[in-house]
């Protein structure tokens, strides 16, 4: 029998261990920087074809604009490691295209065959003793390798988790591809693959347009680790907000809260569902408790302001939004609900100013100029700025709110019908007090009945 340990690439006189990110020539280990090793992997995976510089830039610096000298420097380090004196360079430069690996590369399992047992013949007992001792040493070495390898993969998983988390918390779209790459590496390492699938789902949700893929990743995560509070929580939240499957989402969110009752992020997702089910008072109490544990979280603070609004406490929502804005690293959501609260108390000009600071900052010049005439003119400027698709579809809930504030009830209903679906905050439609003036309208009730709550 043979014991399969891991995989290895042979590359001319070199051996490459992709998972452990090691390069050997004979028994000598060659040190490479992270990016030089990534270039090596990319060239080997290309199977002898030329790899364009653009492809390498996207892999090494995803979503970033960097000078070409950075790539040249990383390739030079790799060349220095692979080139053998008197032979052609291991990396061929393809003019105006990129680079190609000139060494033959092949992937194969690395195996350690057990020692063969020799026949016991008279006079060879001493030799058998040596064979037995060698076999024992080999077994101990294999066990030590497994322990070392698992420890290395564990530490690498933790490092990549921290790296990916930093990319996500930056709220910078340019960092999301790098986060996805880190989560894929976590899956490959095999220590906590459920965390890798969870992370890929989170990235897909941030990037948008990948609903089914995100759902698939979350279900894979839970299949591996059913008691993961993070995967259950995110899946429940996703089902509520992006699929309007509120009852199914509730099951996962309840399980997540049972597993991690003090997690402020889980509580925020749970309160989203609870409010959508009509429990806005209980949701607010829970969210205030969550903020006591994590007072600097933008999402937690935004949810408190949101729930104050949904409870009809508009002045409290406005005051709290200003208190929380100073503590929030990403106050965009706070501006949204401050604007909604101002609309609810009839201060349209102040509402437009809040929109101009938050989700419609790029339209600030024209909408702020419009409110010099009136708040109504400011709202109309926002409607004009979002009148064409895809903006109209994306902002249909907001547009219906603005139309209702302008007294255009039938147009507001038409806008809701046009955009109804898993976007904006349609999952809160049945508890949002802004719709009280049209709540009994049959057209509104037909939409509300579609919500799975």
C-alpha positions in Angstrom: 0.0 0.0 0.0 1.0 3.6 -0.5 0.0 6.5 1.7 -1.2 9.6 -0.1 0.1 12.7 1.6 -0.5 15.8 -0.7 0.0 17.0 -4.2 3.2 18.4 -5.7 4.2 19.9 -9.1 7.4 18.9 -10.8 9.0 21.7 -12.6 12.3 20.7 -14.3 14.7 20.2 -11.4 12.3 21.8 -9.0 9.4 20.7 -6.8 6.5 23.1 -6.1 4.0 22.6 -3.2 1.1 24.9 -4.0 -0.9 24.4 -0.8 2.1 25.1 1.4 3.6 27.6 -1.0 7.0 26.0 -1.0 9.6 25.7 -3.7 12.4 23.1 -3.5 15.5 22.3 -5.7 16.6 19.0 -4.4 16.7 19.3 -0.6 17.2 23.1 -0.8 14.2 25.3 -0.1 14.0 28.5 -2.1 12.3 31.5 -0.6 9.9 33.5 -2.8 7.7 36.5 -2.1 4.0 36.1 -2.0 3.5 37.7 -5.5 6.4 35.8 -7.1 4.9 32.6 -5.9 1.5 33.6 -7.3 3.2 34.3 -10.7 4.7 30.8 -10.6 1.4 29.2 -9.9 -0.3 31.2 -12.7 2.3 30.2 -15.2 2.2 26.6 -14.3 -1.6 26.5 -14.4 -1.4 28.0 -17.9 0.0 24.7 -19.2 2.7 26.3 -21.5 0.6 29.1 -22.9 1.6 32.7 -22.6 0.0 34.5 -19.7 -1.0 38.1 -20.5 0.3 40.9 -18.2 -3.3 42.0 -17.6 -4.1 38.5 -16.2 -1.2 38.7 -13.8 -2.1 42.2 -12.7 -5.7 41.0 -11.9 -4.4 38.0 -9.9 -1.7 39.9 -8.0 -3.4 43.3 -7.6 -7.1 42.7 -8.2 -9.1 45.9 -8.8 -6.0 48.1 -8.2 -4.0 50.3 -10.5 -0.2 49.7 -10.0 2.9 50.6 -12.0 4.2 47.8 -14.3 7.5 48.0 -12.5 5.9 46.1 -9.6 5.2 43.1 -11.9 8.6 43.3 -13.5 10.3 43.2 -10.1 8.2 40.1 -9.0 9.0 38.3 -12.3 12.7 39.1 -11.9 12.8 37.5 -8.4 11.1 34.4 -9.8 13.6 34.2 -12.7 16.5 34.5 -10.3 15.1 31.5 -8.3 14.5 29.3 -11.3 17.3 30.1 -13.8 20.2 27.7 -14.0 23.6 29.0 -15.0 24.4 28.1 -18.6 20.8 27.3 -19.6 18.0 29.4 -21.1 15.8 31.4 -18.8 13.0 29.4 -17.2 10.6 32.3 -17.9 10.2 33.5 -21.5 9.1 37.1 -22.1 6.5 37.3 -24.9 6.8 40.8 -26.4 3.7 43.0 -26.0 1.8 40.1 -24.4 3.3 38.7 -21.1 5.3 35.7 -20.0 5.5 31.9 -20.6 7.0 29.1 -18.5 9.7 27.4 -20.5 10.2 24.5 -18.0 8.0 21.4 -18.3 5.5 21.3 -15.4 3.4 18.4 -14.3 1.1 17.8 -11.3 1.3 14.5 -9.5 0.6 13.0 -6.0 3.5 13.0 -3.6 3.6 9.6 -2.1 5.7 7.8 0.5 5.9 4.1 -0.2 6.3 1.9 2.9 9.5 0.0 3.2 9.5 -3.5 1.8 10.0 -6.4 4.2 12.9 -8.6 3.1 12.8 -12.3 3.4 14.0 -13.7 6.7 17.0 -15.9 5.8 19.6 -17.4 8.0 22.2 -14.9 8.9 20.1 -11.8 8.1 18.4 -11.1 11.4 20.6 -8.1 12.0 19.7 -6.7 8.6 16.0 -7.2 9.4 16.4 -5.3 12.6 17.8 -2.4 10.6 14.9 -2.5 8.2 12.4 -2.6 11.1 14.1 0.4 12.7 14.1 2.3 9.4 10.4 1.5 9.0 9.7 2.9 12.5 11.6 6.1 11.7 9.6 6.5 8.5 6.3 6.1 10.3 7.3 8.6 12.9 8.5 11.0 10.1 5.2 10.6 8.3 3.3 11.3 11.5 5.4 14.4 12.2 4.8 15.6 8.6 1.1 15.3 9.0 1.2 17.3 12.3 3.4 19.9 10.9 1.4 20.2 7.7 -1.9 20.6 9.6 -0.5 23.2 11.9 0.8 25.2 8.9 -2.5 25.0 7.1 -4.3 26.1 10.3 -2.0 29.1 10.7 -2.4 30.0 7.0 -6.2 29.7 7.3 -6.2 32.2 10.2 -3.9 34.6 8.4 -6.1 34.5 5.2 -9.3 35.0 7.3 -7.8 38.2 8.9 -6.7 39.4 5.5 -10.1 38.7 3.8 -11.9 40.3 6.8 -9.8 43.5 6.4 -10.7 43.6 2.7 -14.4 43.4 3.5 -14.5 45.9 6.3 -12.8 48.4 4.0 -16.1 48.7 2.1 -14.0 49.3 -1.0 -15.2 47.5 -4.1 -11.6 47.3 -5.4 -10.7 45.0 -2.5 -13.5 42.5 -3.0 -11.7 40.4 -5.7 -8.7 40.0 -3.3 -11.1 38.9 -0.5 -12.6 36.3 -2.8 -9.1 35.0 -3.7 -8.3 34.7 0.0 -11.6 32.8 0.7 -10.8 30.4 -2.2 -7.4 29.7 -0.6 -9.1 28.9 2.7 -11.3 26.3 0.9 -8.2 24.8 -0.7 -6.4 24.5 2.6 -9.2 22.3 3.9 -9.1 23.3 7.6 -12.3 25.4 7.6 -13.7 25.2 4.1 -17.1 26.2 5.5 -15.6 29.6 6.3 -14.3 30.0 2.8 -17.8 29.3 1.3 -19.3 31.7 3.7 -16.8 34.4 2.7 -17.4 33.9 -1.0 -21.1 34.3 -0.4 -20.4 37.5 1.5 -18.3 38.9 -1.3 -20.9 38.0 -3.9 -23.6 39.8 -1.9 -21.4 42.9 -1.6 -20.6 42.9 -5.3 -24.3 42.4 -6.3 -25.7 40.5 -9.3 -24.7 37.1 -8.0 -27.8 36.1 -5.9 -27.9 32.4 -6.9 -24.2 31.9 -6.5 -24.2 33.5 -3.1 -27.1 31.2 -2.1 -25.2 28.1 -3.3 -22.1 29.1 -1.4 -24.1 29.5 1.9 -25.8 26.2 1.5 -22.4 24.5 0.9 -21.1 26.1 4.1 -24.0 24.9 6.2 -23.8 21.4 4.6 -20.2 21.2 5.9 -20.9 22.8 9.3 -24.6 22.9 10.2 -23.9 24.6 13.5 -22.2 27.6 12.0 -23.9 30.7 13.4 -22.3 32.9 10.7 -23.5 30.8 7.8 -27.0 30.4 9.3 -27.2 34.1 10.0 -26.1 35.3 6.6 -28.3 32.7 4.8 -31.3 33.8 6.8 -30.6 37.5 6.2 -30.1 36.8 2.5 -33.3 34.8 2.2 -35.2 37.7 3.8 -33.7 40.6 1.9 -32.8 39.2 -1.5 -35.5 36.5 -1.9 -38.3 37.8 0.3 -38.5 34.3 1.8 -39.1 35.7 5.3 -40.4 32.5 7.0 -37.5 30.4 5.7 -35.0 33.1 6.6 -36.5 33.2 10.1 -35.6 29.5 10.7 -32.0 30.1 9.9 -31.8 33.4 11.9 -33.4 31.8 14.9 -30.8 29.0 14.8 -28.0 31.6 14.4 -29.1 33.6 17.4 -29.4 30.4 19.4 -25.8 29.5 18.6 -24.4 33.0 19.1 -26.8 34.9 21.3 -24.3 37.7 22.0 -23.1 38.3 18.5 -24.1 41.9 17.5 -24.0 41.1 13.8 -26.3 38.1 14.1 -28.7 40.3 16.2 -28.7 42.9 13.5 -29.7 40.4 10.9 -32.3 38.8 13.2 -33.9 42.2 14.0 -34.2 42.8 10.2 -36.3 39.6 10.0 -38.2 40.3 13.2 -39.2 43.7 12.0 -40.3 42.3 8.7 -42.5 39.9 10.5 -44.2 42.7 12.4 -42.2 42.7 15.7 -40.7 46.1 15.3 -40.9 46.9 19.1 -39.1 43.7 20.0 -36.6 44.2 17.2 -35.7 47.7 18.5 -35.2 46.4 22.1 -32.9 43.7 20.8 -30.9 46.1 18.6 -30.4 48.5 21.4 -28.9 45.7 23.4 -26.7 44.7 20.5 -25.4 48.3 20.3 -24.4 48.2 24.0 -22.0 45.4 23.0 -20.7 47.0 19.8 -21.4 50.8 19.9 -19.0 51.6 16.9 -20.5 49.3 14.3 -22.0 51.2 11.4 -24.6 48.4 10.6 -25.7 48.2 14.2 -26.1 51.9 14.6 -27.9 52.2 11.3 -30.3 49.5 12.3 -31.2 51.3 15.6 -32.1 54.5 13.6 -34.1 52.3 11.1 -36.1 50.7 13.8 -36.8 54.0 15.6 -38.3 55.1 12.2 -40.3 51.9 11.8 -41.7 52.3 15.3 -42.9 55.8 14.3 -40.4 57.6 16.6 -39.3 60.1 13.9 -37.8 62.8 16.0 -35.9 60.2 18.0 -34.6 58.7 14.7 -33.4 62.2 13.5 -31.7 63.0 16.8 -30.1 59.5 17.1 -28.8 59.7 13.5 -26.8 62.8 14.4 -25.5 61.2 17.6 -24.4 58.0 15.7 -23.0 59.7 12.6 -19.9 60.7 14.5 -19.2 57.1 15.6 -20.0 55.4 12.3 -17.2 54.5 9.9 -19.7 54.2 7.0 -22.8 56.4 7.8 -24.5 56.0 4.4 -27.4 54.0 5.8 -27.9 56.5 8.6 -28.3 59.3 6.1 -31.0 57.3 4.3 -33.2 56.9 7.4 -32.5 60.4 8.6 -34.0 61.5 5.3 -37.0 59.2 5.7 -37.7 60.6 9.1 -37.5 64.2 7.9 -40.0 63.3 5.2 -42.3 61.8 7.8 -42.3 65.0 9.8 -42.8 67.2 6.7 -39.3 68.7 6.4 -38.7 67.9 2.8 -35.7 70.2 2.3 -33.9 68.7 5.2 -34.7 65.2 3.8 -33.2 66.1 0.4 -30.0 67.4 2.2 -29.7 64.1 3.9 -30.1 62.2 0.7 -27.5 64.4 -0.9 -25.0 63.6 1.8 -25.7 59.9 1.6 -26.9 57.6 -1.2 -27.2 60.5 -3.7 -24.0 62.4 -3.1 -23.1 62.3 -6.8 -26.4 64.2 -7.5 -25.8 66.7 -4.7 -25.2 69.8 -6.9 -28.5 69.7 -8.8 -30.7 68.5 -5.9 -29.2 71.1 -3.5 -29.8 73.8 -6.1 -33.4 72.6 -6.5 -34.2 73.0 -2.8 -33.4 76.7 -3.1 -36.9 76.8 -4.7 -38.6 74.3 -2.4 -38.4 70.9 -0.8 -40.8 69.6 -3.4 -38.4 70.8 -6.1 -35.6 68.8 -4.4 -37.7 65.6 -4.4 -38.5 66.1 -8.1 -34.8 66.6 -8.8 -34.2 63.2 -7.2 -37.0 61.7 -9.3 -35.5 63.1 -12.4 -32.0 61.8 -11.5 -33.4 58.2 -11.2 -36.0 58.2 -14.0 -34.0 55.9 -16.3 -33.1 52.2 -15.9 -31.2 50.7 -14.2 -31.5 53.5 -11.7 -35.3 53.5 -11.8 -35.5 49.8 -11.0 -32.8 50.0 -8.3 -34.5 53.0 -6.5 -38.1 52.1 -7.2 -39.0 51.9 -3.4 -37.4 55.3 -2.7 -39.1 56.8 -5.8 -42.5 55.6 -4.5 -41.7 57.2 -1.1 -40.9 60.5 -2.8 -44.0 60.4 -5.0 -46.2 59.7 -1.9 -44.5 62.7 -0.1 -45.5 64.8 -3.1 -49.1 63.6 -2.8 -49.0 61.5 -6.0 -50.6 58.3 -4.6 -51.4 56.6 -7.8 -48.0 57.1 -9.2 -46.5 55.8 -6.0 -48.5 52.6 -6.3 -47.4 52.2 -10.0 -43.8 52.6 -8.9 -44.1 50.0 -6.3 -45.7 47.6 -8.8 -43.0 48.3 -11.3 -40.1 47.6 -8.9 -41.5 45.1 -6.5 -39.0 42.4 -5.8 -35.8 41.6 -3.8 -34.3 45.0 -3.8 -34.2 48.1 -1.6 -36.4 47.4 1.5 -39.5 45.8 0.1 -39.3 43.2 2.8 -40.3 45.9 5.3 -43.2 47.1 3.2 -45.9 45.7 5.5 -44.5 47.5 8.5 -43.2 50.7 7.0 -45.4 53.5 8.3 -44.9 55.7 5.2 -47.5 53.5 3.4 -50.3 54.1 5.9 -52.1 56.5 3.6 -52.4 53.8 0.9 -52.3 50.7 3.0 -56.0 49.8 2.4 -55.7 50.3 -1.4 -56.3 47.0 -3.2 -53.3 47.5 -5.4 -51.1 47.9 -2.3 -52.7 44.9 -0.5 -52.0 42.7 -3.6 -48.3 43.5 -3.3 -48.2 43.1 0.4 -49.8 39.6 0.1 -46.8 38.5 -2.0 -44.5 38.9 0.9 -43.8 35.5 2.6 -44.4 36.6 6.2 
